[in-house]
C-alpha cells in the first residue's frame, strides 16, 4: 500500500502539452529579454568593465579573505547541521512518547523555537545568555541559534516521515518481540530518512544560507567578509564581489544537494531500490506479517517452530 504512487492529477493531453510548450518558450524569451536589458544597463554604467572584475586576480588578499569567509561559513553550517539533526531526532522521539511528562515539554519546545525568528534566537544567544552568566563567542551564538530553530523544524520532518510508514511494519516487529527503541532504530528511522531526505536536504540548505545572519553579531562569515572587502576597495567593486559571493553560495548548495542525491542512490542500490526490507531475527520486516511470527501446529498441543 505504501509503495502505490499517488496521482494528484491526470497527465496533460496533446493540447495541454502544446500549451505548456508555448508558455515555456514565451517565459524563456521574456526572461532572456530582461537579462539582456539588465546587462546593457550595467554595461552603460561601466559595471562590466574588465578593470572591475580583474580585482580577483590583482588582489590576492581579496581571494584569501573570501576563502576564509567561506571556511568560517562551512564550519558554522556543518556544526549546526550535526547538532540540529541530533536535536531534531531527540525531539521527534520525545514528541512521540507515550508519557505525557516527556511529550508535553517536547511539544512546547518545538512550538516555541518554530515560532521565533532565527535572527532573534541568534541575538538572544549572543546578547541574552551573557546576562544570565553564559558568555558565548560569535561562532557558538550563531550555531546555537541555528540549531534551536532548525532542530525544531527537523523534528517535525522526522515525525512526519515516521508517521508515513505503514503501521503493519511496526506491528510485525512488535509481534517479533522488538522493543520500541529497536523498532525505531531498525525499522522506522531508516525508512523515514529515505522518505524525508528531499525535505531534510532543503532544510539543511536553508540552514547553510542562514549562516549569513551571523553578520549581525560580527561573525566573520562569507557575506561579512565580502562587505568588508567592499568597504576597503570601494563601492564600485560591490557588484563583482557580491556576484562572486552569490555564485559561491549557489555552487555550495548545489554540491550539498548533489551529495544528498548520491547518498540516496547508494542507499537505494544497497536496499534493492524498493521499500526497505530490514532483516529482524531471520524475518523480514515488511508490511505483511512475517512468517516467523506465525506459530505452526505440530501436534495436539500446537508447538512453535
C-alpha positions in Angstrom: 0.0 0.0 0.0 2.8 2.4 0.9 4.6 1.7 -2.4 1.5 2.7 -4.5 2.1 6.0 -6.3 -0.4 8.8 -5.5 -1.8 10.5 -8.7 -2.8 14.1 -7.9 -3.9 15.0 -11.5 -4.3 13.4 -14.9 -1.3 13.9 -17.3 -1.9 16.6 -19.9 -3.1 15.7 -23.3 -1.7 16.8 -26.7 -3.3 20.2 -26.5 -2.2 20.7 -22.9 1.4 19.7 -23.7 1.3 22.2 -26.6 0.1 25.0 -24.4 2.8 24.2 -21.8 5.5 24.2 -24.5 4.3 27.6 -25.9 4.1 29.1 -22.4 7.6 27.8 -21.6 9.0 29.4 -24.8 7.3 32.7 -24.1 8.6 32.7 -20.5 12.2 31.9 -21.7 12.0 34.7 -24.2 10.8 37.2 -21.6 13.5 36.2 -19.1 16.2 36.4 -21.8 15.0 39.9 -22.7 15.1 41.0 -19.1 18.6 39.6 -18.6 19.8 41.3 -21.8 18.3 44.6 -20.7 19.9 44.3 -17.3 23.3 43.6 -18.9 23.0 46.5 -21.2 22.2 48.9 -18.3 25.1 47.5 -16.3 27.5 48.0 -19.3 26.3 51.6 -19.8 27.2 52.3 -16.2 30.7 50.7 -16.5 29.9 47.8 -14.2 31.1 45.2 -16.7 34.5 46.7 -17.3 37.4 44.3 -17.1 39.1 46.5 -14.6 36.5 45.9 -12.0 36.3 42.1 -12.5 40.1 41.7 -12.6 40.2 42.7 -8.9 40.1 39.0 -8.0 43.4 38.5 -10.0 45.1 41.7 -8.9 44.2 41.4 -5.2 45.3 38.1 -3.7 44.3 39.3 -0.3 40.7 39.5 -1.5 40.8 35.9 -2.5 42.2 34.9 0.9 39.5 37.0 2.6 36.7 35.3 0.7 38.2 31.9 1.2 38.5 32.3 4.9 34.9 33.6 5.0 33.7 30.5 3.1 35.6 28.2 5.5 34.0 30.0 8.5 30.6 29.7 6.9 31.0 26.0 6.3 32.4 25.4 9.8 29.3 27.1 11.4 26.9 25.4 9.0 28.3 21.9 9.4 28.4 22.2 13.2 24.8 23.5 13.3 23.7 20.8 10.9 25.0 17.9 13.1 23.6 19.4 16.3 20.2 20.3 14.6 19.8 16.7 13.3 20.6 15.3 16.8 18.2 17.7 18.5 15.6 17.0 15.8 15.7 13.2 16.3 15.6 13.6 20.1 12.6 16.0 20.0 10.8 13.7 17.5 11.2 10.7 19.7 10.2 12.7 22.8 7.1 14.1 21.0 6.0 10.6 20.0 6.5 9.2 23.5 3.5 7.7 25.4 4.4 9.5 28.6 2.8 12.9 28.9 5.7 14.2 31.1 8.0 13.6 28.1 5.7 14.5 25.3 4.3 17.8 26.5 7.6 19.5 27.2 8.9 18.4 23.8 5.8 19.9 22.1 6.3 23.2 24.0 10.0 23.4 22.9 9.2 22.6 19.3 6.4 25.2 19.1 8.5 27.8 20.9 11.6 27.5 18.6 9.5 27.2 15.4 7.6 30.4 16.3 10.6 32.6 16.8 12.7 34.2 14.0 16.2 32.7 13.6 17.7 36.2 14.0 16.0 36.6 17.4 17.4 33.3 18.6 20.9 34.2 17.4 20.7 37.6 19.2 19.4 36.0 22.3 22.3 33.6 22.4 24.8 36.4 21.8 23.3 39.1 23.9 20.8 37.5 26.2 22.7 34.5 27.5 25.6 36.6 28.8 23.1 38.4 31.0 22.4 35.0 32.6 26.0 34.3 33.1 26.7 32.2 29.9 29.0 34.1 27.6 29.3 32.7 24.1 31.6 33.6 21.2 30.0 34.8 18.0 30.6 31.3 16.5 28.7 29.4 19.2 26.0 32.0 19.4 25.3 31.6 15.7 25.5 27.8 15.9 23.1 27.8 18.9 20.5 30.0 17.3 20.6 27.9 14.1 20.5 24.6 16.0 17.5 25.7 18.1 15.3 26.7 15.1 16.3 24.1 12.6 16.3 21.3 15.3 12.6 22.1 15.9 11.8 22.1 12.2 13.8 18.9 11.6 11.9 17.2 14.4 8.6 17.8 12.6 10.2 16.5 9.4 11.3 13.3 11.2 7.9 12.9 12.8 6.1 13.3 9.5 8.4 10.7 7.9 7.9 8.2 10.7 4.1 8.7 10.6 4.1 7.9 6.9 5.4 4.4 7.4 2.9 1.6 7.2 1.8 0.6 10.8 1.9 -3.1 9.7 5.7 -3.0 9.8 5.8 -1.8 13.4 3.1 -4.2 14.4 5.0 -7.1 12.8 8.2 -6.0 14.6 6.3 -5.8 17.9 5.0 -9.3 17.3 8.6 -10.5 17.0 9.3 -9.1 20.4 11.2 -6.0 19.5 11.2 -3.2 22.0 10.0 0.3 20.9 13.6 1.6 20.8 14.6 -1.3 18.5 11.6 -0.7 16.3 12.5 3.0 15.9 16.2 2.2 15.2 15.8 -0.7 12.9 12.6 -0.1 11.0 11.1 3.4 11.4 14.2 5.6 11.4 16.0 4.2 8.3 12.8 4.3 6.2 11.9 7.8 7.5 15.3 9.1 6.5 14.8 7.8 2.9 11.3 9.3 2.6 12.1 12.7 4.1 15.6 13.2 2.5 14.4 15.8 -0.1 12.7 17.9 2.6 15.6 17.4 5.0 18.2 18.5 2.5 16.1 21.5 1.6 16.1 22.5 5.3 19.9 22.0 5.6 20.4 24.2 2.5 18.3 26.8 4.2 20.4 26.4 7.3 23.6 27.0 5.3 22.2 30.2 3.8 21.0 31.4 7.3 24.7 31.4 8.4 24.8 34.9 6.7 22.7 36.1 9.7 26.0 35.9 11.7 26.7 39.2 10.0 24.7 41.0 12.8 26.9 39.6 15.6 30.2 40.3 13.8 30.9 36.6 12.9 33.3 36.6 10.0 31.2 34.5 7.6 31.3 34.8 3.8 28.8 37.7 3.5 30.5 39.8 6.2 33.9 39.2 4.6 32.5 40.4 1.3 31.2 43.6 2.8 34.5 44.2 4.5 36.2 43.9 1.1 33.7 46.3 -0.5 34.2 48.9 2.3 38.0 48.6 1.8 38.1 48.7 -2.0 35.2 51.0 -2.6 31.5 50.6 -3.5 32.3 50.4 -7.3 33.5 46.9 -6.6 30.3 45.8 -4.9 28.8 44.1 -8.0 31.8 41.9 -8.8 32.3 40.9 -5.1 28.7 40.2 -4.3 28.2 38.4 -7.6 31.1 36.1 -6.8 29.7 35.5 -3.3 26.3 34.6 -4.8 28.0 32.1 -7.1 29.8 30.6 -4.2 26.5 30.1 -2.3 24.8 28.6 -5.4 27.7 26.2 -6.1 27.9 25.1 -2.4 24.2 24.5 -2.1 24.1 22.5 -5.3 27.0 20.4 -4.2 25.1 19.7 -1.0 22.1 18.7 -2.9 24.2 16.5 -5.3 25.7 14.8 -2.3 22.3 14.0 -0.9 21.1 12.6 -4.3 24.3 10.4 -4.5 23.7 9.1 -0.9 20.1 8.3 -1.8 21.1 6.4 -4.9 23.7 4.5 -2.9 21.1 3.6 -0.3 18.5 2.5 -3.0 21.1 0.3 -4.6 22.1 -1.3 -1.3 18.5 -1.9 -0.3 17.3 -3.1 -3.7 15.6 0.0 -4.9 12.1 -0.6 -3.5 11.0 0.0 0.1 13.5 -1.1 2.6 13.3 -4.7 3.9 15.2 -4.9 7.1 16.1 -8.4 8.4 15.0 -8.9 12.0 16.0 -12.1 13.7 15.8 -14.0 10.4 12.5 -12.4 9.4 11.8 -9.6 7.0 10.0 -6.5 8.4 7.7 -5.5 5.7 4.0 -4.5 5.6 2.9 -8.2 5.8 3.1 -10.3 8.9 6.4 -12.2 8.9 6.1 -15.9 8.6 8.4 -16.5 11.5 5.9 -14.8 13.8 3.1 -17.3 12.9 3.0 -20.4 15.1 2.9 -23.8 13.3 0.6 -26.5 14.6 2.9 -29.5 15.3 0.6 -31.7 17.2 -2.2 -31.7 19.7 -0.6 -29.1 21.8 0.4 -26.9 18.9 4.2 -26.5 19.2 6.0 -23.4 17.7 9.0 -23.8 15.4 
